[in-house]
Amino acid sequence: MSYERVLLANVEKPDSHTLAVYEAGGGYRTLRRALKERSPADLTAMVKASGLRGRGGAGFPTGQKWLFLPKDFAGPIYLCANADESEPGTFVNRVQMELDPHQVLEGIILSCYATRASTAYVYLRYEYGLCWRRMQAAIDQSRAAGYLGRNILGSPFSVDVHLHRGAAAYVCGEETGLIESLEGRRAWPRIKPPFPAVEGLFRRPTVVNNVETLCCVKHIVDRGVEWFRSMGPPPDPAVPHDHGSFGPKLFGLSGHVRRPGCYEAPLGITVRELIDRFGGGVRDGRRAKAAVLGGLSTGVITESEFDTPLDFVAPWRVGCLGLGTGCVTVFDETYSMVDFLYNSCRFFAHESCGQCTPCREGTRWALEILERLRAGRGRASDLDLLQEIGDNLGITPGTTICGLADGAAWPIKTALRKFREEFEARTTDH
């Protein structure tokens, strides 16, 4: 399959993070043309027609989210670029910000123009030190070159971009938790509605998109709607409300593979193709046993399910939460799924903000059960209790405000259902 990289087109160039290299490859050309030839409504219509869906995990149609903004709003509108990337096993936004920060900025500026946002905040996770330095340098260079500030490139459009370092918490990746943190408060997710597009940052209309999504906006405006829709599977008529899975996607690959890394391909490639073609297969000549399909919160699949396409629909068919971030972590035949679930439960119990009782207590109970299993004191009834916790935890069954509990529940549900015998052995073999 022939494919021209666009999201990662610059990353292998020397000094790819600098303005000079970005402009030499046509950088900011799309912004110049858009400000001269297109209105904000034109850009919004293009993004909606392209079928772009959020790359941060939820997969909500980006153009539709933008249209939720109130029309003719007199006050300021904000855009928040979610660069928290706190999902375990996920690192693709880091690659973009470290190696091609100006692409990220151009996507942000174009999205601000489309949504009439006057200020953008890049919410960056604290651990991303190099990203912070590269993004701040890119902002300074762009402002000096006239791509940021007042009357950009001689147009009536003005916008500025500010970096904000997050509190190093998983829940800050949830859009309302991110907004609470930006406002200087504890990152407790808000009850919705009102949604951020109506009442978000500083109680003003706010758009929240992740880094990869905003980069896609740049290429949609540059190359057109038909180009974007030429990649990926169209909507499945048998699946209600399926909006299709169009465009390029960044896939992270880690774990027991020969070549871990960040790779770009059209949506719809299979897990097996990602592992074998891009990752060089399982390392040390071993066989694959399982994989996290799209970040820890999406759950696990067995090796027999590796032919699952990486799009926004197929993961549901194998019992996973969704495509998530599209970052796959591979486990070989020597790895214990009990240890996997223990690590998963330990992470989510630590990262729960504690606002919702089912999440706060459920993640802790699950961790205690896994600790008992690993210590050789497990009981057969523990597995049924663990399954019950997984099935009754999260926003999907309506017990929590945000989706962190769903992220905690899906590894429990998928690991227990697909590797039950391995867990049962821990209750009998002490």
BAVO-133375 format. One record per residue (C-alpha): residue in one letter; x, y, z. Coordinates in Angstrom, 1 decimal. Each point is the difference from the previous one (the first is absolute). Example, Ala and Ser with C-alpha at 12.3 -4.5 7.8 and 13.67 -1.06 7.14 Angstrom:
  res      c1      c2      c3
    a    12.3    -4.5     7.8
    s     1.4     3.4    -0.7
# end
This chain:
  res      c1      c2      c3
    m     0.0     0.0     0.0
    s     1.4     3.4    -1.1
    y    -0.5     2.8     2.5
    e     1.5     3.5     0.2
    r     0.5     1.1     3.6
    v    -1.4     3.4     0.9
    l    -0.2     0.1     3.8
    l     3.6    -1.2     0.3
    a     1.3     1.4    -3.3
    n     2.5     2.3     1.7
    v     1.2    -2.0     3.0
    e     3.1    -1.5    -1.6
    k     1.3     3.3    -1.3
    p     3.0     1.5     1.8
    d    -1.2     2.8     2.3
    s    -3.6    -0.8    -0.8
    h    -1.2     1.9     3.0
    t     1.2     3.4    -1.4
    l    -2.1     2.6    -1.9
    a     2.5     0.1    -2.9
    v    -0.3    -3.7    -0.7
    y    -3.8     0.0     0.3
    e    -0.3     3.0    -2.3
    a     2.4    -1.6    -2.5
    g    -2.5    -3.0    -0.2
    g    -3.0     2.2    -0.7
    g    -0.8     0.8     3.6
    y    -2.6     2.7     0.7
    r    -0.8     0.1    -3.7
    t    -3.4    -1.4     0.9
    l    -0.6     2.7     2.6
    r     0.9     2.7    -2.5
    r    -2.4    -1.3    -2.6
    a    -2.8    -0.6     2.4
    l     0.1     3.5     1.4
    k    -0.2     1.4    -3.5
    e    -2.4    -2.4    -1.7
    r    -2.3    -1.5     2.6
    s    -2.3     1.1     2.8
    p    -0.2    -1.7     3.4
    a    -3.3    -1.6    -1.0
    d     1.7    -1.5    -3.1
    l     2.6    -1.7     2.2
    t    -2.5    -1.3     2.4
    a    -2.1    -1.4    -2.9
    m     3.1    -1.7    -1.4
    v     0.9    -1.6     3.3
    k    -3.6    -1.2     0.4
    a    -0.2    -1.4    -3.5
    s     3.4    -1.8     0.4
    g    -1.4    -2.2     2.7
    l     3.0     0.7     2.3
    r    -0.6    -1.6     3.4
    g     1.9     0.8     3.1
    r     3.3    -1.9     0.3
    g     0.2     0.4     3.8
    g    -2.2    -3.0     0.9
    a    -3.7     0.8    -0.2
    g    -0.1     0.3    -3.8
    f    -2.7     2.7    -0.1
    p    -0.4     1.8    -3.3
    t     2.1     3.1     0.1
    g    -2.0     2.2    -2.3
    q    -3.2    -0.8     2.0
    k     1.7     1.0     3.2
    w     1.0     3.3    -1.5
    l    -3.6     0.6    -1.1
    f    -1.2    -0.2     3.6
    l     1.6     3.4     0.6
    p    -2.6     2.7     0.3
    k    -0.4     2.1    -3.1
    d     0.8     3.7     0.1
    f     1.3    -0.3     3.6
    a     1.1     3.5     1.1
    g     2.7    -1.0     2.5
    p     3.3    -1.9    -0.3
    i     0.1    -3.6    -1.3
    y     2.9    -2.3     1.1
    l     1.7    -3.0    -1.5
    c     1.8    -2.5     2.2
    a     2.5    -2.3    -1.6
    n     0.0    -3.2     2.1
    a     3.7    -1.0     0.1
    d    -0.2    -1.8     3.3
    e     0.3    -3.4    -1.7
    s    -0.2    -1.9     3.3
    e    -1.4    -3.3    -1.3
    p     2.5    -2.8     0.7
    g     1.7    -1.3    -3.1
    t    -0.6     3.3    -1.9
    f     2.7     2.3    -1.2
    v    -0.9     1.1    -3.6
    n    -0.8     3.6     1.0
    r     3.4     0.2     1.6
    v     1.6    -0.8    -3.3
    q    -1.9     2.7    -1.8
    m     0.8     2.7     2.6
    e     3.6    -0.9     0.4
    l     0.9    -0.4    -3.7
    d    -2.6     2.1    -1.9
    p    -1.4     2.6     2.4
    h    -0.8     2.5    -2.8
    q    -2.4    -2.5    -1.6
    v    -1.8    -0.1     3.4
    l    -0.1     3.8     0.1
    e    -1.3     0.4    -3.5
    g    -2.8    -2.5     0.7
    i    -0.9     2.0     3.2
    i     0.0     3.3    -1.8
    l    -2.2    -1.3    -2.8
    s    -2.4    -1.5     2.5
    c    -0.2     3.3     1.9
    y    -0.8     1.8    -3.2
    a    -2.7    -2.5    -0.8
    t    -1.6     0.2     3.4
    r     0.6     3.7     0.5
    a     2.1    -0.7     3.1
    s     2.2     2.9     1.1
    t     2.2    -1.9     2.4
    a     1.3    -3.5     0.0
    y     1.6    -1.9     2.9
    v     2.2    -3.1    -0.5
    y    -0.5    -2.1     3.1
    l     3.2    -2.0     0.2
    r     0.8    -2.8     2.4
    y     2.7     0.9     2.5
    e     2.3    -2.9    -0.9
    y     0.4     1.2    -3.6
    g     3.0     2.2     0.6
    l     1.4     0.0    -3.5
    c    -3.5     0.6    -1.4
    w    -0.3     3.1     2.2
    r     3.2     1.4    -1.2
    r    -0.6    -0.7    -3.7
    m    -3.6     1.2     0.1
    q     0.9     3.2     1.8
    a     2.8     0.7    -2.5
    a    -2.4    -0.6    -2.9
    i    -2.5     2.4     1.5
    d     2.7     2.7     0.4
    q     1.2    -0.6    -3.6
    s    -3.5     0.1    -1.4
    r    -0.9     3.2     1.9
    a     3.2     1.7    -1.3
    a    -0.8    -1.1    -3.6
    g    -3.6     1.4     0.2
    y    -1.8    -3.3     0.2
    l    -1.3     0.8     3.5
    g    -1.2     3.1     1.7
    r    -2.1     2.9    -1.4
    n    -1.0     0.2    -3.7
    i     1.7    -3.2    -1.1
    l     1.7     0.3    -3.4
    g    -1.8     3.4    -0.5
    s    -3.5    -1.6     0.5
    p    -2.7     1.1     2.5
    f     0.6    -3.3     1.9
    s     1.8     0.1     3.3
    v     0.9    -2.8     2.3
    d     2.6    -0.9     2.6
    v     1.1    -3.4     1.4
    h     1.1    -0.7     3.5
    l     1.6    -3.1     1.5
    h    -1.2    -1.4     3.3
    r     1.7    -2.8     1.8
    g    -2.4    -2.5     1.6
    a     0.0    -1.5     3.4
    a     1.2    -3.5    -1.2
    a    -3.4    -1.6     0.6
    y    -1.8    -2.5    -2.3
    v    -3.3     1.7     0.6
    c     1.3     3.3    -1.5
    g    -0.4    -1.6    -3.4
    e    -3.8     0.1     0.4
    e    -1.1     3.2    -1.6
    t    -1.9     1.5     3.0
    g     2.7    -1.2     2.4
    l     2.5     1.8    -2.2
    i    -2.1     3.2     0.1
    e    -0.2    -0.1     3.8
    s     3.8    -0.4     0.2
    l     0.5     2.9    -2.5
    e    -2.1     2.2     2.3
    g     2.3    -0.8     2.9
    r    -2.2    -2.5     1.8
    r     0.2    -3.7     0.8
    a    -0.6    -2.0    -3.2
    w    -3.5    -1.4     0.9
    p    -2.0    -0.6    -3.1
    r    -3.2     2.0    -0.3
    i    -3.5    -1.4    -0.4
    k    -1.2     0.5    -3.6
    p    -2.1     1.7    -1.2
    p     1.0     2.8    -0.4
    f     2.6    -1.2    -2.5
    p     3.2     2.0    -0.5
    a    -1.2     1.3    -3.3
    v    -2.7     1.8     1.8
    e     1.7     0.7     3.4
    g     3.6    -1.0     0.3
    l     3.2     1.9     0.9
    f    -0.8     3.0     2.2
    r    -3.7    -0.8    -0.7
    r     0.4     0.9    -3.6
    p    -0.5    -2.1    -3.1
    t     3.0    -2.3    -0.5
    v     1.2    -2.5    -2.5
    v     2.2    -2.9     1.3
    n     1.8    -2.1    -2.6
    n     3.1    -2.1     0.4
    v     3.3     0.6    -1.8
    e    -0.3    -2.6    -2.8
    t    -3.5     1.2    -0.8
    l     1.1     3.6    -0.4
    c     2.9    -1.1    -2.3
    c    -2.6    -1.8    -2.2
    v    -1.9     3.3    -0.4
    k     3.1     1.5    -1.6
    h     0.2    -2.8    -2.6
    i    -3.8     0.0    -0.7
    v     0.2     3.8    -0.8
    d     3.1    -0.6    -2.1
    r    -0.9    -3.1    -2.0
    g    -3.8     0.0     0.1
    v    -2.9    -2.0     1.2
    e     0.1    -2.7    -2.7
    w     3.7    -0.7     0.7
    f    -0.8    -0.5     3.7
    r    -3.0    -2.2    -0.7
    s     1.9    -2.2    -2.4
    m     1.7    -1.7     2.9
    g    -1.7    -2.3     2.5
    p    -3.3    -2.0     0.1
    p    -3.3     1.7    -0.7
    p    -2.9    -0.1     2.4
    d    -1.4    -3.5     0.6
    p    -3.7     0.0    -0.8
    a    -0.5    -2.7     2.6
    v     1.4     2.2     2.8
    p    -2.3     2.8     1.1
    h     1.6     3.4     0.2
    d     3.3    -1.2    -1.6
    h     1.6     3.1    -1.5
    g     2.7    -1.9    -1.8
    s     3.7    -0.2     0.8
    f     1.8     2.3    -2.5
    g     3.5     1.4    -0.3
    p     3.5    -0.7     1.1
    k     0.7    -1.1     3.6
    l     3.1    -0.2     2.2
    f     0.4    -3.4     1.6
    g     2.3    -0.6     3.0
    l     1.5    -3.4     0.3
    s     1.7    -1.2     3.1
    g     0.5    -3.1     2.2
    h     1.6    -3.3    -1.2
    v     0.6     1.0    -3.7
    r     3.3     0.3    -1.9
    r    -0.6     3.6    -1.1
    p    -2.1     2.1     2.4
    g    -0.7     3.5    -1.1
    c    -2.5     2.4    -1.5
    y    -1.3    -0.8    -3.4
    e    -2.5     1.6    -2.4
    a    -2.5    -1.9    -2.2
    p    -3.6     0.4    -1.1
    l    -2.7    -0.9     2.4
    g    -1.2    -3.6    -0.5
    i     3.3    -1.9     0.0
    t    -0.1    -3.1     2.3
    v     1.8    -0.5     3.2
    r     1.9    -2.9    -1.6
    e     1.2     2.2    -2.8
    l     1.2     2.7     2.4
    i     1.9    -2.6     2.0
    d     1.5    -2.0    -2.9
    r     0.5     2.7    -2.7
    f     1.0     3.0     2.2
    g     1.2    -1.7     3.2
    g     1.9    -2.9    -1.6
    g    -2.0    -2.6     1.9
    v     0.4    -1.2     3.6
    r     3.5     0.2     1.3
    d     2.3    -2.9     1.0
    g    -1.8    -2.4    -2.3
    r    -2.9    -0.4     2.5
    r    -3.7    -0.2    -0.8
    a    -2.5     2.8     0.8
    k    -2.5    -0.6     2.7
    a    -2.0     3.2     0.3
    a     0.0     3.7    -0.7
    v    -1.4     3.2     1.4
    l    -1.9     1.3    -3.0
    g     0.1     3.8     0.3
    g     1.3     1.1     3.4
    l    -0.4    -1.8     3.3
    s    -3.6     1.2     0.5
    t    -1.3    -1.8    -3.2
    g     0.6    -3.5     1.4
    v     1.9    -3.0    -1.4
    i    -0.4    -2.3    -3.0
    t     1.3    -3.5    -0.5
    e     2.4    -1.0    -2.8
    s    -2.9    -1.6    -1.9
    e    -1.6     3.5    -0.2
    f     3.1     1.7    -1.5
    d    -1.8     0.3    -3.4
    t    -2.3     2.6     1.6
    p     0.2     3.3    -2.1
    l     1.1     3.1     1.9
    d    -2.9     2.2    -0.7
    f    -2.8     1.5     2.1
    v    -2.4    -3.0    -0.3
    a     1.9    -3.3    -0.1
    p     1.4     0.1     3.5
    w    -3.5    -0.1     1.4
    r    -0.5    -3.4    -1.8
    v     2.7    -1.5     2.1
    g    -1.3     1.3     3.2
    c     2.3     3.1     0.4
    l    -0.9     3.5     1.0
    g     0.9     1.4    -3.5
    l     3.0     1.1    -2.0
    g     1.2     2.2     2.8
    t     3.3     1.7    -0.9
    g     0.9    -2.7    -2.5
    c     3.1    -1.0     2.0
    v     0.6    -3.7     0.2
    t     2.0    -1.8     2.7
    v     0.9    -3.6    -0.8
    f     0.5    -2.8     2.6
    d     1.8    -3.2    -0.9
    e    -0.7    -3.5     1.2
    t     2.1     0.3     3.2
    y    -2.0     2.9     1.4
    s    -2.5    -0.5     2.8
    m    -3.4     1.5    -0.6
    v    -0.5     0.1     3.8
    d     3.0     2.3     0.2
    f    -1.4     2.1    -2.9
    l    -3.3     0.5     1.9
    y     1.8     0.7     3.2
    n     2.0     2.7    -1.6
    s    -3.1     1.4    -1.7
    c    -2.1     0.1     3.3
    r     2.9     1.5     1.9
    f     0.3     2.8    -2.5
    f    -3.7     0.9    -0.1
    a    -0.4    -0.3     3.8
    h     2.8     2.5     0.3
    e    -1.3     2.4    -2.7
    s    -3.7     0.1     1.0
    c    -0.8     3.5     1.1
    g    -2.3    -1.3     2.8
    q    -3.0     2.1    -0.9
    c    -2.3    -2.9    -0.9
    t    -0.4    -2.8     2.6
    p    -0.3    -2.9    -2.5
    c     3.3     1.0    -1.6
    r     1.8     0.8     3.2
    e    -1.1    -3.1     1.8
    g    -0.3    -2.4    -3.0
    t     3.5     0.6    -1.2
    r     1.4    -0.6     3.5
    w    -2.0    -3.2     0.5
    a     1.2    -1.3    -3.4
    l     3.6     0.7     1.0
    e    -0.4    -1.8     3.4
    i    -1.4    -3.1    -1.8
    l     2.9     0.0    -2.4
    e     2.5     0.4     2.8
    r    -1.6    -3.0     1.8
    l     0.2    -2.1    -3.2
    r     3.6     0.8    -0.6
    a     0.8    -0.8     3.6
    g    -1.5    -3.5    -0.3
    r    -3.0     0.7     2.2
    g    -2.6     0.2    -2.8
    r    -3.4    -1.6     0.3
    a    -2.3    -1.2    -2.8
    s    -2.6     2.6     1.0
    d     2.5     2.8    -0.6
    l    -0.2    -0.4    -3.8
    d    -3.8     0.4     0.1
    l     0.3     3.0     2.2
    l     2.7     1.5    -2.2
    q    -2.2    -0.6    -3.1
    e    -3.0     1.7     1.8
    i     2.2     3.1     0.8
    g     1.0     0.2    -3.7
    d    -3.5    -0.3    -1.3
    n    -1.4     2.7     2.4
    l     2.7     2.7    -0.1
    g     0.0     3.0    -2.3
    i    -1.9     2.7    -1.8
    t    -1.4    -2.6    -2.5
    p    -2.1    -1.7     2.7
    g    -0.7     3.5     1.4
    t     1.9    -0.2     3.3
    t     2.7     2.7    -0.5
    i     0.4     3.5    -1.3
    c     2.9    -0.7    -2.4
    g     1.4    -2.9    -1.9
    l     3.0    -0.9     2.2
    a    -2.0    -2.7     1.7
    d    -0.8    -1.5    -3.4
    g     3.7     0.0    -0.8
    a     0.6    -1.9     3.3
    a    -2.9    -2.4    -0.7
    w     0.8    -1.2    -3.6
    p     3.4    -1.6     0.8
    i    -1.8    -1.9     2.8
    k    -2.8    -1.1    -2.2
    t     2.0    -1.0    -3.0
    a     2.9    -1.7     1.9
    l    -2.4    -2.1     2.2
    r    -2.2    -1.1    -2.9
    k     2.8    -0.8    -2.4
    f     2.6    -1.5     2.4
    r    -2.3    -1.4     2.7
    e     1.9    -3.3     0.3
    e     3.2     1.9     0.9
    f    -1.7     1.9     2.8
    e    -1.7    -3.2     1.3
    a     3.4    -1.7     0.2
    r     1.1     2.7     2.4
    t    -2.9    -0.8     2.3
    t     1.0    -3.7     0.3
    d     3.7    -0.1    -0.5
    h     1.4     1.8     3.0
# end
